[in-house]
Amino acid sequence: MSSPSPRIFSRRGFTLAALAGVGMTAAACNGNGIGTQGASVIDARVDATLKEMYRLYPNTQPLAEQASGVLVMPLMTEAGLWLGGAYGRGALRVNDITVDYYSATKASAGLQIGAQQYAHVLFFMTEQALRDFRSSAGWSVGADMEYVVADTAGSLGTDSNRLTKPILAAVFGQAGLRIGATLDGTKYTRIIP
């Protein structure tokens, strides 16, 4: 008696799975501000995100005060079924004033099923890092960024050695800090809301 051979996805099966992943991502993004109009909506969400981050992680406030600029992405929605993606919109603030609006996108492939939502904040600790970000047509997360996340302690850290890095990131979710979260592959593009 021979054992059944493993199933191999046909092109049609793979295409249907990919479309399901894209559909799942689109459905998850529906409450993410996609389709909402106006800078006031984004600004209100940015204000609420910063307030919540400072309340939950008060040691992030000194980072914001020392930063040349802060990019706040209040809600990133990430979903996937084999193929996945993430989307969010936010604002860049310099001296607590919104100077630009950005979208963030991320694509991924591999074994993944499900959806999650999270916020993240990028702290541009040098004028050069801020200038490079603002002058780029489509800036992607690179090796010059460090997470202000203590993977074992479960809290945000502001170690003085990290303050010398050009870009710092805080990633947190509705249920608290996302341990081991990564922004790798995320691309930021200036938008007009």
mmCIF file of the C-alpha atoms, coordinates in Angstrom:
data_MODEL
# 
_entry.id   MODEL 
# 
loop_
_atom_site.group_PDB 
_atom_site.id 
_atom_site.type_symbol 
_atom_site.label_atom_id 
_atom_site.label_alt_id 
_atom_site.label_comp_id 
_atom_site.label_asym_id 
_atom_site.label_entity_id 
_atom_site.label_seq_id 
_atom_site.pdbx_PDB_ins_code 
_atom_site.Cartn_x 
_atom_site.Cartn_y 
_atom_site.Cartn_z 
_atom_site.occupancy 
_atom_site.B_iso_or_equiv 
_atom_site.pdbx_formal_charge 
_atom_site.auth_seq_id 
_atom_site.auth_comp_id 
_atom_site.auth_asym_id 
_atom_site.auth_atom_id 
_atom_site.pdbx_PDB_model_num 
ATOM 1   C CA . MET A 1 1   ? 0.000   0.000  0.000  1.00 0.00 ? 1   MET A CA 1 
ATOM 2   C CA . SER A 1 2   ? 1.506   3.284  -1.024 1.00 0.00 ? 2   SER A CA 1 
ATOM 3   C CA . SER A 1 3   ? 1.183   6.457  0.985  1.00 0.00 ? 3   SER A CA 1 
ATOM 4   C CA . PRO A 1 4   ? -0.638  9.362  -0.585 1.00 0.00 ? 4   PRO A CA 1 
ATOM 5   C CA . SER A 1 5   ? 1.597   11.870 -2.309 1.00 0.00 ? 5   SER A CA 1 
ATOM 6   C CA . PRO A 1 6   ? 1.828   15.345 -0.788 1.00 0.00 ? 6   PRO A CA 1 
ATOM 7   C CA . ARG A 1 7   ? -0.373  17.957 -2.375 1.00 0.00 ? 7   ARG A CA 1 
ATOM 8   C CA . ILE A 1 8   ? 1.373   20.598 -4.373 1.00 0.00 ? 8   ILE A CA 1 
ATOM 9   C CA . PHE A 1 9   ? -0.304  23.945 -4.884 1.00 0.00 ? 9   PHE A CA 1 
ATOM 10  C CA . SER A 1 10  ? -1.244  24.571 -8.458 1.00 0.00 ? 10  SER A CA 1 
ATOM 11  C CA . ARG A 1 11  ? -0.827  28.052 -9.878 1.00 0.00 ? 11  ARG A CA 1 
ATOM 12  C CA . ARG A 1 12  ? -4.547  28.545 -9.493 1.00 0.00 ? 12  ARG A CA 1 
ATOM 13  C CA . GLY A 1 13  ? -4.452  27.429 -5.850 1.00 0.00 ? 13  GLY A CA 1 
ATOM 14  C CA . PHE A 1 14  ? -1.491  29.674 -5.102 1.00 0.00 ? 14  PHE A CA 1 
ATOM 15  C CA . THR A 1 15  ? -3.177  32.636 -6.808 1.00 0.00 ? 15  THR A CA 1 
ATOM 16  C CA . LEU A 1 16  ? -6.372  32.090 -4.803 1.00 0.00 ? 16  LEU A CA 1 
ATOM 17  C CA . ALA A 1 17  ? -4.372  31.886 -1.552 1.00 0.00 ? 17  ALA A CA 1 
ATOM 18  C CA . ALA A 1 18  ? -2.485  35.066 -2.439 1.00 0.00 ? 18  ALA A CA 1 
ATOM 19  C CA . LEU A 1 19  ? -5.717  36.900 -3.261 1.00 0.00 ? 19  LEU A CA 1 
ATOM 20  C CA . ALA A 1 20  ? -7.212  35.724 0.032  1.00 0.00 ? 20  ALA A CA 1 
ATOM 21  C CA . GLY A 1 21  ? -4.184  37.169 1.857  1.00 0.00 ? 21  GLY A CA 1 
ATOM 22  C CA . VAL A 1 22  ? -4.530  40.487 0.050  1.00 0.00 ? 22  VAL A CA 1 
ATOM 23  C CA . GLY A 1 23  ? -8.272  40.525 0.780  1.00 0.00 ? 23  GLY A CA 1 
ATOM 24  C CA . MET A 1 24  ? -7.646  39.761 4.438  1.00 0.00 ? 24  MET A CA 1 
ATOM 25  C CA . THR A 1 25  ? -5.109  42.593 4.594  1.00 0.00 ? 25  THR A CA 1 
ATOM 26  C CA . ALA A 1 26  ? -7.556  45.007 2.954  1.00 0.00 ? 26  ALA A CA 1 
ATOM 27  C CA . ALA A 1 27  ? -10.343 44.001 5.322  1.00 0.00 ? 27  ALA A CA 1 
ATOM 28  C CA . ALA A 1 28  ? -8.087  44.408 8.354  1.00 0.00 ? 28  ALA A CA 1 
ATOM 29  C CA . CYS A 1 29  ? -6.990  47.828 7.138  1.00 0.00 ? 29  CYS A CA 1 
ATOM 30  C CA . ASN A 1 30  ? -10.571 49.058 6.837  1.00 0.00 ? 30  ASN A CA 1 
ATOM 31  C CA . GLY A 1 31  ? -10.539 50.618 10.309 1.00 0.00 ? 31  GLY A CA 1 
ATOM 32  C CA . ASN A 1 32  ? -7.035  51.966 9.909  1.00 0.00 ? 32  ASN A CA 1 
ATOM 33  C CA . GLY A 1 33  ? -7.869  55.365 8.515  1.00 0.00 ? 33  GLY A CA 1 
ATOM 34  C CA . ILE A 1 34  ? -7.670  54.267 4.901  1.00 0.00 ? 34  ILE A CA 1 
ATOM 35  C CA . GLY A 1 35  ? -10.291 56.228 3.098  1.00 0.00 ? 35  GLY A CA 1 
ATOM 36  C CA . THR A 1 36  ? -10.688 58.796 5.853  1.00 0.00 ? 36  THR A CA 1 
ATOM 37  C CA . GLN A 1 37  ? -10.063 62.320 4.729  1.00 0.00 ? 37  GLN A CA 1 
ATOM 38  C CA . GLY A 1 38  ? -8.246  65.155 6.329  1.00 0.00 ? 38  GLY A CA 1 
ATOM 39  C CA . ALA A 1 39  ? -5.192  65.975 8.284  1.00 0.00 ? 39  ALA A CA 1 
ATOM 40  C CA . SER A 1 40  ? -7.288  66.592 11.393 1.00 0.00 ? 40  SER A CA 1 
ATOM 41  C CA . VAL A 1 41  ? -8.107  62.868 11.689 1.00 0.00 ? 41  VAL A CA 1 
ATOM 42  C CA . ILE A 1 42  ? -4.425  61.891 11.490 1.00 0.00 ? 42  ILE A CA 1 
ATOM 43  C CA . ASP A 1 43  ? -3.397  64.667 13.904 1.00 0.00 ? 43  ASP A CA 1 
ATOM 44  C CA . ALA A 1 44  ? -6.013  63.574 16.455 1.00 0.00 ? 44  ALA A CA 1 
ATOM 45  C CA . ARG A 1 45  ? -4.767  59.986 16.266 1.00 0.00 ? 45  ARG A CA 1 
ATOM 46  C CA . VAL A 1 46  ? -1.142  61.121 16.587 1.00 0.00 ? 46  VAL A CA 1 
ATOM 47  C CA . ASP A 1 47  ? -2.009  63.197 19.681 1.00 0.00 ? 47  ASP A CA 1 
ATOM 48  C CA . ALA A 1 48  ? -3.806  60.228 21.260 1.00 0.00 ? 48  ALA A CA 1 
ATOM 49  C CA . THR A 1 49  ? -0.926  57.843 20.444 1.00 0.00 ? 49  THR A CA 1 
ATOM 50  C CA . LEU A 1 50  ? 1.718   60.127 21.941 1.00 0.00 ? 50  LEU A CA 1 
ATOM 51  C CA . LYS A 1 51  ? -0.390  60.699 25.048 1.00 0.00 ? 51  LYS A CA 1 
ATOM 52  C CA . GLU A 1 52  ? -0.867  56.950 25.507 1.00 0.00 ? 52  GLU A CA 1 
ATOM 53  C CA . MET A 1 53  ? 2.820   56.171 24.887 1.00 0.00 ? 53  MET A CA 1 
ATOM 54  C CA . TYR A 1 54  ? 3.931   58.784 27.435 1.00 0.00 ? 54  TYR A CA 1 
ATOM 55  C CA . ARG A 1 55  ? 1.409   57.430 29.950 1.00 0.00 ? 55  ARG A CA 1 
ATOM 56  C CA . LEU A 1 56  ? 2.418   53.792 29.503 1.00 0.00 ? 56  LEU A CA 1 
ATOM 57  C CA . TYR A 1 57  ? 6.136   54.377 28.947 1.00 0.00 ? 57  TYR A CA 1 
ATOM 58  C CA . PRO A 1 58  ? 7.057   57.719 30.568 1.00 0.00 ? 58  PRO A CA 1 
ATOM 59  C CA . ASN A 1 59  ? 10.737  57.231 29.739 1.00 0.00 ? 59  ASN A CA 1 
ATOM 60  C CA . THR A 1 60  ? 9.910   57.840 26.046 1.00 0.00 ? 60  THR A CA 1 
ATOM 61  C CA . GLN A 1 61  ? 9.059   61.477 26.721 1.00 0.00 ? 61  GLN A CA 1 
ATOM 62  C CA . PRO A 1 62  ? 12.724  62.520 27.171 1.00 0.00 ? 62  PRO A CA 1 
ATOM 63  C CA . LEU A 1 63  ? 13.479  60.828 23.832 1.00 0.00 ? 63  LEU A CA 1 
ATOM 64  C CA . ALA A 1 64  ? 10.825  62.919 22.118 1.00 0.00 ? 64  ALA A CA 1 
ATOM 65  C CA . GLU A 1 65  ? 12.121  66.076 23.764 1.00 0.00 ? 65  GLU A CA 1 
ATOM 66  C CA . GLN A 1 66  ? 15.699  65.388 22.611 1.00 0.00 ? 66  GLN A CA 1 
ATOM 67  C CA . ALA A 1 67  ? 14.740  64.250 19.099 1.00 0.00 ? 67  ALA A CA 1 
ATOM 68  C CA . SER A 1 68  ? 15.076  66.506 16.065 1.00 0.00 ? 68  SER A CA 1 
ATOM 69  C CA . GLY A 1 69  ? 11.797  65.042 14.809 1.00 0.00 ? 69  GLY A CA 1 
ATOM 70  C CA . VAL A 1 70  ? 9.299   62.327 15.689 1.00 0.00 ? 70  VAL A CA 1 
ATOM 71  C CA . LEU A 1 71  ? 7.312   60.233 13.203 1.00 0.00 ? 71  LEU A CA 1 
ATOM 72  C CA . VAL A 1 72  ? 4.156   58.822 14.779 1.00 0.00 ? 72  VAL A CA 1 
ATOM 73  C CA . MET A 1 73  ? 2.240   55.999 13.092 1.00 0.00 ? 73  MET A CA 1 
ATOM 74  C CA . PRO A 1 74  ? -0.841  55.631 15.339 1.00 0.00 ? 74  PRO A CA 1 
ATOM 75  C CA . LEU A 1 75  ? -2.218  52.455 13.826 1.00 0.00 ? 75  LEU A CA 1 
ATOM 76  C CA . MET A 1 76  ? -0.500  49.924 11.612 1.00 0.00 ? 76  MET A CA 1 
ATOM 77  C CA . THR A 1 77  ? -2.681  47.043 10.513 1.00 0.00 ? 77  THR A CA 1 
ATOM 78  C CA . GLU A 1 78  ? -0.779  43.935 9.468  1.00 0.00 ? 78  GLU A CA 1 
ATOM 79  C CA . ALA A 1 79  ? -2.453  40.850 8.052  1.00 0.00 ? 79  ALA A CA 1 
ATOM 80  C CA . GLY A 1 80  ? -1.528  37.888 5.943  1.00 0.00 ? 80  GLY A CA 1 
ATOM 81  C CA . LEU A 1 81  ? -2.334  34.487 4.607  1.00 0.00 ? 81  LEU A CA 1 
ATOM 82  C CA . TRP A 1 82  ? 0.926   33.248 3.055  1.00 0.00 ? 82  TRP A CA 1 
ATOM 83  C CA . LEU A 1 83  ? 1.386   36.707 1.544  1.00 0.00 ? 83  LEU A CA 1 
ATOM 84  C CA . GLY A 1 84  ? 0.902   39.618 3.869  1.00 0.00 ? 84  GLY A CA 1 
ATOM 85  C CA . GLY A 1 85  ? 1.159   43.316 4.227  1.00 0.00 ? 85  GLY A CA 1 
ATOM 86  C CA . ALA A 1 86  ? 0.749   46.227 6.557  1.00 0.00 ? 86  ALA A CA 1 
ATOM 87  C CA . TYR A 1 87  ? -0.467  49.780 6.158  1.00 0.00 ? 87  TYR A CA 1 
ATOM 88  C CA . GLY A 1 88  ? -0.802  52.863 8.287  1.00 0.00 ? 88  GLY A CA 1 
ATOM 89  C CA . ARG A 1 89  ? -0.767  56.640 8.154  1.00 0.00 ? 89  ARG A CA 1 
ATOM 90  C CA . GLY A 1 90  ? 0.807   59.143 10.480 1.00 0.00 ? 90  GLY A CA 1 
ATOM 91  C CA . ALA A 1 91  ? 2.543   62.462 10.895 1.00 0.00 ? 91  ALA A CA 1 
ATOM 92  C CA . LEU A 1 92  ? 6.063   63.809 11.275 1.00 0.00 ? 92  LEU A CA 1 
ATOM 93  C CA . ARG A 1 93  ? 6.383   66.347 14.042 1.00 0.00 ? 93  ARG A CA 1 
ATOM 94  C CA . VAL A 1 94  ? 9.222   68.784 14.584 1.00 0.00 ? 94  VAL A CA 1 
ATOM 95  C CA . ASN A 1 95  ? 9.065   70.844 17.795 1.00 0.00 ? 95  ASN A CA 1 
ATOM 96  C CA . ASP A 1 96  ? 5.582   69.385 18.454 1.00 0.00 ? 96  ASP A CA 1 
ATOM 97  C CA . ILE A 1 97  ? 4.267   70.777 15.139 1.00 0.00 ? 97  ILE A CA 1 
ATOM 98  C CA . THR A 1 98  ? 3.121   68.536 12.272 1.00 0.00 ? 98  THR A CA 1 
ATOM 99  C CA . VAL A 1 99  ? 5.302   69.257 9.236  1.00 0.00 ? 99  VAL A CA 1 
ATOM 100 C CA . ASP A 1 100 ? 4.419   66.318 6.937  1.00 0.00 ? 100 ASP A CA 1 
ATOM 101 C CA . TYR A 1 101 ? 2.116   63.311 6.668  1.00 0.00 ? 101 TYR A CA 1 
ATOM 102 C CA . TYR A 1 102 ? 3.311   59.816 5.767  1.00 0.00 ? 102 TYR A CA 1 
ATOM 103 C CA . SER A 1 103 ? 2.009   56.401 4.885  1.00 0.00 ? 103 SER A CA 1 
ATOM 104 C CA . ALA A 1 104 ? 3.844   53.256 5.927  1.00 0.00 ? 104 ALA A CA 1 
ATOM 105 C CA . THR A 1 105 ? 3.634   50.023 3.957  1.00 0.00 ? 105 THR A CA 1 
ATOM 106 C CA . LYS A 1 106 ? 5.175   46.629 4.463  1.00 0.00 ? 106 LYS A CA 1 
ATOM 107 C CA . ALA A 1 107 ? 4.982   43.456 2.401  1.00 0.00 ? 107 ALA A CA 1 
ATOM 108 C CA . SER A 1 108 ? 5.935   39.968 3.500  1.00 0.00 ? 108 SER A CA 1 
ATOM 109 C CA . ALA A 1 109 ? 5.823   36.401 2.247  1.00 0.00 ? 109 ALA A CA 1 
ATOM 110 C CA . GLY A 1 110 ? 6.063   33.088 4.026  1.00 0.00 ? 110 GLY A CA 1 
ATOM 111 C CA . LEU A 1 111 ? 4.084   31.074 6.514  1.00 0.00 ? 111 LEU A CA 1 
ATOM 112 C CA . GLN A 1 112 ? 1.772   33.577 8.179  1.00 0.00 ? 112 GLN A CA 1 
ATOM 113 C CA . ILE A 1 113 ? -1.897  33.591 9.046  1.00 0.00 ? 113 ILE A CA 1 
ATOM 114 C CA . GLY A 1 114 ? -3.740  36.262 10.976 1.00 0.00 ? 114 GLY A CA 1 
ATOM 115 C CA . ALA A 1 115 ? -3.792  39.964 11.676 1.00 0.00 ? 115 ALA A CA 1 
ATOM 116 C CA . GLN A 1 116 ? -2.502  42.371 14.281 1.00 0.00 ? 116 GLN A CA 1 
ATOM 117 C CA . GLN A 1 117 ? -2.530  46.081 14.954 1.00 0.00 ? 117 GLN A CA 1 
ATOM 118 C CA . TYR A 1 118 ? 0.150   48.195 16.556 1.00 0.00 ? 118 TYR A CA 1 
ATOM 119 C CA . ALA A 1 119 ? 1.515   51.712 16.760 1.00 0.00 ? 119 ALA A CA 1 
ATOM 120 C CA . HIS A 1 120 ? 5.076   52.833 16.318 1.00 0.00 ? 120 HIS A CA 1 
ATOM 121 C CA . VAL A 1 121 ? 7.104   55.970 16.788 1.00 0.00 ? 121 VAL A CA 1 
ATOM 122 C CA . LEU A 1 122 ? 10.432  56.815 15.155 1.00 0.00 ? 122 LEU A CA 1 
ATOM 123 C CA . PHE A 1 123 ? 12.676  59.247 17.016 1.00 0.00 ? 123 PHE A CA 1 
ATOM 124 C CA . PHE A 1 124 ? 15.135  61.040 14.704 1.00 0.00 ? 124 PHE A CA 1 
ATOM 125 C CA . MET A 1 125 ? 17.910  61.853 17.151 1.00 0.00 ? 125 MET A CA 1 
ATOM 126 C CA . THR A 1 126 ? 20.102  63.850 14.739 1.00 0.00 ? 126 THR A CA 1 
ATOM 127 C CA . GLU A 1 127 ? 19.377  66.613 12.249 1.00 0.00 ? 127 GLU A CA 1 
ATOM 128 C CA . GLN A 1 128 ? 21.107  64.548 9.544  1.00 0.00 ? 128 GLN A CA 1 
ATOM 129 C CA . ALA A 1 129 ? 18.858  61.531 10.129 1.00 0.00 ? 129 ALA A CA 1 
ATOM 130 C CA . LEU A 1 130 ? 15.789  63.780 9.949  1.00 0.00 ? 130 LEU A CA 1 
ATOM 131 C CA . ARG A 1 131 ? 17.091  65.505 6.808  1.00 0.00 ? 131 ARG A CA 1 
ATOM 132 C CA . ASP A 1 132 ? 17.787  62.144 5.115  1.00 0.00 ? 132 ASP A CA 1 
ATOM 133 C CA . PHE A 1 133 ? 14.291  60.925 5.960  1.00 0.00 ? 133 PHE A CA 1 
ATOM 134 C CA . ARG A 1 134 ? 12.551  64.067 4.707  1.00 0.00 ? 134 ARG A CA 1 
ATOM 135 C CA . SER A 1 135 ? 14.554  64.275 1.466  1.00 0.00 ? 135 SER A CA 1 
ATOM 136 C CA . SER A 1 136 ? 13.885  60.645 0.489  1.00 0.00 ? 136 SER A CA 1 
ATOM 137 C CA . ALA A 1 137 ? 11.134  59.859 -2.006 1.00 0.00 ? 137 ALA A CA 1 
ATOM 138 C CA . GLY A 1 138 ? 10.479  56.532 -0.251 1.00 0.00 ? 138 GLY A CA 1 
ATOM 139 C CA . TRP A 1 139 ? 12.497  55.894 2.908  1.00 0.00 ? 139 TRP A CA 1 
ATOM 140 C CA . SER A 1 140 ? 12.864  52.324 4.209  1.00 0.00 ? 140 SER A CA 1 
ATOM 141 C CA . VAL A 1 141 ? 13.931  51.163 7.639  1.00 0.00 ? 141 VAL A CA 1 
ATOM 142 C CA . GLY A 1 142 ? 17.664  50.543 7.622  1.00 0.00 ? 142 GLY A CA 1 
ATOM 143 C CA . ALA A 1 143 ? 20.493  49.338 9.787  1.00 0.00 ? 143 ALA A CA 1 
ATOM 144 C CA . ASP A 1 144 ? 20.974  52.757 11.400 1.00 0.00 ? 144 ASP A CA 1 
ATOM 145 C CA . MET A 1 145 ? 17.815  52.344 13.496 1.00 0.00 ? 145 MET A CA 1 
ATOM 146 C CA . GLU A 1 146 ? 17.753  50.856 16.978 1.00 0.00 ? 146 GLU A CA 1 
ATOM 147 C CA . TYR A 1 147 ? 14.731  49.680 18.935 1.00 0.00 ? 147 TYR A CA 1 
ATOM 148 C CA . VAL A 1 148 ? 14.257  51.106 22.396 1.00 0.00 ? 148 VAL A CA 1 
ATOM 149 C CA . VAL A 1 149 ? 12.863  47.761 23.500 1.00 0.00 ? 149 VAL A CA 1 
ATOM 150 C CA . ALA A 1 150 ? 14.259  45.541 26.232 1.00 0.00 ? 150 ALA A CA 1 
ATOM 151 C CA . ASP A 1 151 ? 13.358  42.106 24.834 1.00 0.00 ? 151 ASP A CA 1 
ATOM 152 C CA . THR A 1 152 ? 13.716  40.376 28.189 1.00 0.00 ? 152 THR A CA 1 
ATOM 153 C CA . ALA A 1 153 ? 12.414  43.052 30.523 1.00 0.00 ? 153 ALA A CA 1 
ATOM 154 C CA . GLY A 1 154 ? 9.274   43.842 28.584 1.00 0.00 ? 154 GLY A CA 1 
ATOM 155 C CA . SER A 1 155 ? 9.644   47.603 28.902 1.00 0.00 ? 155 SER A CA 1 
ATOM 156 C CA . LEU A 1 156 ? 11.015  50.453 26.884 1.00 0.00 ? 156 LEU A CA 1 
ATOM 157 C CA . GLY A 1 157 ? 14.516  51.503 27.769 1.00 0.00 ? 157 GLY A CA 1 
ATOM 158 C CA . THR A 1 158 ? 16.342  54.769 27.291 1.00 0.00 ? 158 THR A CA 1 
ATOM 159 C CA . ASP A 1 159 ? 19.894  53.627 27.973 1.00 0.00 ? 159 ASP A CA 1 
ATOM 160 C CA . SER A 1 160 ? 22.188  56.638 27.532 1.00 0.00 ? 160 SER A CA 1 
ATOM 161 C CA . ASN A 1 161 ? 24.338  54.675 25.053 1.00 0.00 ? 161 ASN A CA 1 
ATOM 162 C CA . ARG A 1 162 ? 21.337  54.332 22.757 1.00 0.00 ? 162 ARG A CA 1 
ATOM 163 C CA . LEU A 1 163 ? 20.755  58.063 22.664 1.00 0.00 ? 163 LEU A CA 1 
ATOM 164 C CA . THR A 1 164 ? 23.736  58.359 20.328 1.00 0.00 ? 164 THR A CA 1 
ATOM 165 C CA . LYS A 1 165 ? 21.999  56.299 17.612 1.00 0.00 ? 165 LYS A CA 1 
ATOM 166 C CA . PRO A 1 166 ? 20.580  58.398 14.750 1.00 0.00 ? 166 PRO A CA 1 
ATOM 167 C CA . ILE A 1 167 ? 17.146  56.734 14.753 1.00 0.00 ? 167 ILE A CA 1 
ATOM 168 C CA . LEU A 1 168 ? 15.302  55.029 17.601 1.00 0.00 ? 168 LEU A CA 1 
ATOM 169 C CA . ALA A 1 169 ? 11.981  53.193 17.369 1.00 0.00 ? 169 ALA A CA 1 
ATOM 170 C CA . ALA A 1 170 ? 9.266   52.291 19.837 1.00 0.00 ? 170 ALA A CA 1 
ATOM 171 C CA . VAL A 1 171 ? 6.726   49.677 18.733 1.00 0.00 ? 171 VAL A CA 1 
ATOM 172 C CA . PHE A 1 172 ? 3.754   48.968 20.953 1.00 0.00 ? 172 PHE A CA 1 
ATOM 173 C CA . GLY A 1 173 ? 0.267   47.525 20.669 1.00 0.00 ? 173 GLY A CA 1 
ATOM 174 C CA . GLN A 1 174 ? -3.129  47.933 22.218 1.00 0.00 ? 174 GLN A CA 1 
ATOM 175 C CA . ALA A 1 175 ? -2.281  45.223 24.729 1.00 0.00 ? 175 ALA A CA 1 
ATOM 176 C CA . GLY A 1 176 ? 1.094   46.786 25.569 1.00 0.00 ? 176 GLY A CA 1 
ATOM 177 C CA . LEU A 1 177 ? 4.604   46.479 24.269 1.00 0.00 ? 177 LEU A CA 1 
ATOM 178 C CA . ARG A 1 178 ? 5.218   44.128 21.352 1.00 0.00 ? 178 ARG A CA 1 
ATOM 179 C CA . ILE A 1 179 ? 8.309   42.184 22.389 1.00 0.00 ? 179 ILE A CA 1 
ATOM 180 C CA . GLY A 1 180 ? 10.614  41.435 19.476 1.00 0.00 ? 180 GLY A CA 1 
ATOM 181 C CA . ALA A 1 181 ? 8.564   43.560 17.086 1.00 0.00 ? 181 ALA A CA 1 
ATOM 182 C CA . THR A 1 182 ? 10.341  44.662 13.965 1.00 0.00 ? 182 THR A CA 1 
ATOM 183 C CA . LEU A 1 183 ? 9.799   47.317 11.342 1.00 0.00 ? 183 LEU A CA 1 
ATOM 184 C CA . ASP A 1 184 ? 12.146  45.650 8.850  1.00 0.00 ? 184 ASP A CA 1 
ATOM 185 C CA . GLY A 1 185 ? 10.922  46.172 5.314  1.00 0.00 ? 185 GLY A CA 1 
ATOM 186 C CA . THR A 1 186 ? 8.617   49.064 6.216  1.00 0.00 ? 186 THR A CA 1 
ATOM 187 C CA . LYS A 1 187 ? 8.639   51.859 3.639  1.00 0.00 ? 187 LYS A CA 1 
ATOM 188 C CA . TYR A 1 188 ? 7.537   55.425 4.420  1.00 0.00 ? 188 TYR A CA 1 
ATOM 189 C CA . THR A 1 189 ? 6.173   57.769 1.755  1.00 0.00 ? 189 THR A CA 1 
ATOM 190 C CA . ARG A 1 190 ? 5.058   61.375 2.117  1.00 0.00 ? 190 ARG A CA 1 
ATOM 191 C CA . ILE A 1 191 ? 1.325   61.808 1.450  1.00 0.00 ? 191 ILE A CA 1 
ATOM 192 C CA . ILE A 1 192 ? -1.234  64.580 1.200  1.00 0.00 ? 192 ILE A CA 1 
ATOM 193 C CA . PRO A 1 193 ? -4.170  63.555 3.438  1.00 0.00 ? 193 PRO A CA 1 
# 
